[in-house]
Amino acid sequence: MSEPRVLKKYPNRRLYDTATSKYITLEDVRRLVLDGEPFVVRDAKTDEDITRTVLLQIIAEQEETGQPIFTIPILTQIIRFYGDAVQGLASEFLQRSLDAFGEQQRIFRRQLDQVMAQDAMATMTDLARRNLAMWKDVQGAWLADAKPSRETPSEAPPAAKRKEPGKGRRPRP
C-alpha cells in the first residue's frame, strides 16, 4: 500500500495538497474520501495529525445541507457515550455497523449491476413498455373524465314535467 497523501493546513485555514502542489478546498478533501484516496491532514506549524478535525468539518457542512444522517436523538446518544465506560465499545460497535452496512450496499449495487448488464436492453424495453401502458391508462382516464355526458340539458325532461313519486295523484274522496 502506498503512503497516504499529505495535506497541510495552514493558520490561514487553507489546505495545501503536497501531492499536487496546490491549495484545495474541503470539497476537494470530500472527493478524496469518496474516491477512497488515503490521506492525512497535518497542521503546517506543529505537524500534528488533524485529519479527524477536518473530517468532522466536512460532516458538519454535509449535515447543514440536504437530509442529515445525524438526527438529534443520535447526536444526543453519541454525546452520552463520551466519558462513559462503554465509549470504546460504542466506537467499535458503530465502526462494525457501518462496515456491515457498507458491505451490504456494495453487494446490492453489484447485484443490480449484474441484472442490468445481463439484459440491459430487455430491462429498459420492459420499463418503457410499462411506462407507456401507465401513460395510456392515465390518458384514457383523463379523456373519459373530460367527455361531456350523453344526456345534455336540452334532452333532459323539464323539471315541471317530471313526476315525483306520490305526487300527481288525485286525492280520494
C-alpha positions in Angstrom: 0.0 0.0 0.0 1.3 3.4 -0.9 1.9 6.2 1.6 -1.1 8.4 2.3 -1.4 11.7 0.5 -0.3 14.5 2.8 -2.4 17.6 3.1 -1.2 20.6 5.2 -3.5 23.0 6.9 -2.1 26.5 7.4 -3.0 29.1 10.0 -5.0 31.0 7.4 -7.3 27.9 7.2 -6.1 26.9 3.8 -5.4 23.3 2.9 -2.4 22.5 0.7 -2.1 19.2 -1.2 1.6 18.3 -1.2 1.0 15.7 -3.9 -0.4 18.2 -6.5 1.4 21.3 -5.1 -1.8 23.4 -4.9 -4.3 24.7 -2.5 -7.5 22.7 -2.2 -10.9 23.1 -0.5 -12.9 20.9 1.9 -15.0 19.8 -1.1 -11.7 18.5 -2.7 -11.0 16.6 0.5 -14.5 15.2 0.4 -13.9 13.9 -3.1 -10.7 12.2 -1.9 -12.8 10.4 0.7 -15.4 9.4 -1.9 -12.7 8.2 -4.2 -11.1 6.1 -1.5 -7.8 8.0 -1.6 -5.8 7.6 1.6 -4.7 10.9 3.0 -3.6 12.6 6.3 -4.1 16.2 7.2 -1.3 17.8 9.2 -1.1 21.1 10.9 1.6 23.1 9.0 3.0 24.6 12.1 3.0 21.7 14.6 2.9 18.8 12.2 0.1 17.4 14.4 -2.4 15.0 12.7 -5.7 16.9 12.4 -7.4 14.6 10.0 -10.3 13.9 12.4 -11.0 17.6 12.8 -11.1 18.2 9.0 -13.3 15.2 8.5 -15.7 16.5 11.2 -15.8 19.8 9.4 -16.8 18.1 6.2 -19.5 16.1 8.1 -20.8 19.4 9.7 -21.1 21.0 6.3 -22.9 18.0 4.9 -25.3 17.9 7.8 -26.3 21.5 7.2 -27.4 20.8 3.6 -29.9 18.2 2.5 -31.1 15.3 4.6 -28.9 14.9 7.7 -27.7 11.5 8.8 -27.2 12.5 12.4 -30.6 13.3 13.9 -30.9 15.0 17.3 -31.5 11.7 19.2 -28.5 10.1 17.5 -26.2 13.0 18.4 -27.6 13.1 21.9 -26.8 9.4 22.4 -23.3 9.8 21.0 -22.6 12.6 23.4 -23.8 10.4 26.3 -21.2 7.8 25.3 -18.3 10.2 25.9 -16.6 9.6 29.2 -18.7 6.5 29.8 -17.1 3.1 30.4 -18.7 2.0 27.1 -17.2 4.7 25.0 -14.7 2.3 23.4 -17.3 -0.3 22.8 -19.7 2.3 21.3 -17.0 3.3 18.8 -16.2 -0.3 17.9 -19.9 -1.1 17.5 -20.5 2.0 15.3 -17.5 1.1 13.1 -18.6 -2.6 12.7 -22.2 -1.5 12.0 -21.0 1.0 9.3 -18.7 -1.6 7.8 -21.5 -4.1 7.6 -23.9 -1.6 6.1 -21.3 -0.5 3.5 -20.7 -4.2 2.6 -24.5 -4.8 2.2 -24.7 -1.7 0.0 -21.8 -2.9 -2.2 -23.4 -6.3 -2.6 -26.8 -4.7 -3.6 -25.1 -2.5 -6.1 -23.1 -5.4 -7.6 -26.3 -7.5 -7.9 -28.1 -4.5 -9.5 -25.3 -4.0 -12.0 -25.3 -7.7 -12.8 -29.1 -7.7 -13.5 -28.7 -4.6 -15.7 -25.6 -5.9 -17.5 -27.2 -9.3 -18.3 -30.0 -7.9 -20.3 -30.0 -4.2 -20.0 -31.8 -3.7 -23.3 -34.6 -6.0 -22.3 -34.9 -4.3 -18.9 -35.1 -0.9 -20.4 -37.6 -2.1 -23.1 -39.8 -3.6 -20.4 -39.6 -0.4 -18.3 -40.5 1.7 -21.3 -43.4 -0.7 -22.1 -44.8 -0.4 -18.6 -44.4 3.4 -18.6 -46.2 3.6 -21.9 -49.1 1.4 -20.6 -49.3 3.5 -17.5 -49.4 6.7 -19.5 -52.1 5.3 -21.8 -54.2 4.4 -18.7 -53.8 7.9 -17.2 -54.5 9.5 -20.6 -57.6 7.3 -21.1 -58.9 8.1 -17.6 -58.3 11.8 -18.2 -60.1 11.7 -21.6 -63.0 9.8 -20.1 -63.4 12.4 -17.4 -63.2 15.2 -20.0 -66.0 13.8 -22.3 -69.4 15.5 -22.0 -72.2 13.4 -20.6 -74.5 11.7 -23.0 -77.6 13.5 -21.6 -77.3 17.2 -22.4 -79.5 19.7 -20.6 -81.7 20.2 -23.7 -82.5 16.4 -23.8 -83.4 16.2 -20.1 -87.1 16.4 -19.3 -88.1 19.7 -17.9 -88.5 19.8 -14.2 -92.2 20.7 -14.4 -93.0 17.6 -16.5 -91.2 15.2 -14.2 -93.3 13.2 -11.9 -92.3 12.8 -8.4 -93.3 9.6 -6.6 -96.5 10.0 -4.7 -97.4 13.3 -6.4 -99.8 14.0 -9.2 -102.5 11.7 -7.9 -105.9 12.9 -7.1 -107.0 12.7 -3.6 -109.6 10.0 -2.9 -113.0 11.2 -1.8 
